[in-house]
Amino acid sequence: MFGKFITLEGIDGAGKSTHLGWLQDWLRERAIEHVITREPGGTPLGEKLRELLLHHDMHLETETLLMFAGRREHIAEVILPALQAGSWVVSDRFTDATFAYQGGGRGLGIERIEVLEHWVQSGLQPDLTLLFDVPLEVSRERLAKTRVLDRFEQEQQDFHQRVRNCYLERARRDPARIKVIDSTRPIEIIQQELATLLQELI
């Protein structure tokens, strides 16, 4: 039996990391075999690309191609083998992030990303995408309390607004897959909603 593929998305500071550990515990409590992974990253090569992508300036097209190069490796080495073995895969970001950040934020033509998506993924899509959403001021406030910011997190407010708008537009176009989670609410309320959505996948 093919496993389930879940992705977590959202602007920086929206709360993905907060709920990733809870999600892992939820799966473990139900004895569901699973793999937790991330993008950029997820493989030894992907982690090297992550370092380049998050901390080194580069041409927008180079940035996008490296994102998909890492994704191709990620799919081949981690995601597809796990799914084929019946495990669930939970990834902190996937292709929606490329549409949002490189497409919405940086203004790369969506049609170019769609070509790469079709080539690299061969039809593979998440079964469920949890889009954690907060207003920009909440995101900025949370990030200010955390750590040294990477080059995406350091972008100006209008960049992050475009990213958020793109995410929400994608959710509007694909509501069956992408579920918008109001991440300004209390953690317990959010996790109740997540549990309901996950239960529907079983």
Secondary structure, DSSP 8 states (H G I E B T S, - for coil): ----EEEEE-STTSSHHHHHHHHHHHHHHTT--EEEEESS-SSHHHHHHHHHHHHS---HHHHHHHHHHHHHHHIIIIIHHHHHTT-EEEEE--HHHHIIIIIIIT---HHHHHHHHHHHHTT---SEEEEEE--HHHHHHHHHTTS---TTTTS-HHHHHHHHHHHHHHHHH-TTTEEEEETTS-HHHHHHHHHHHHHHH-
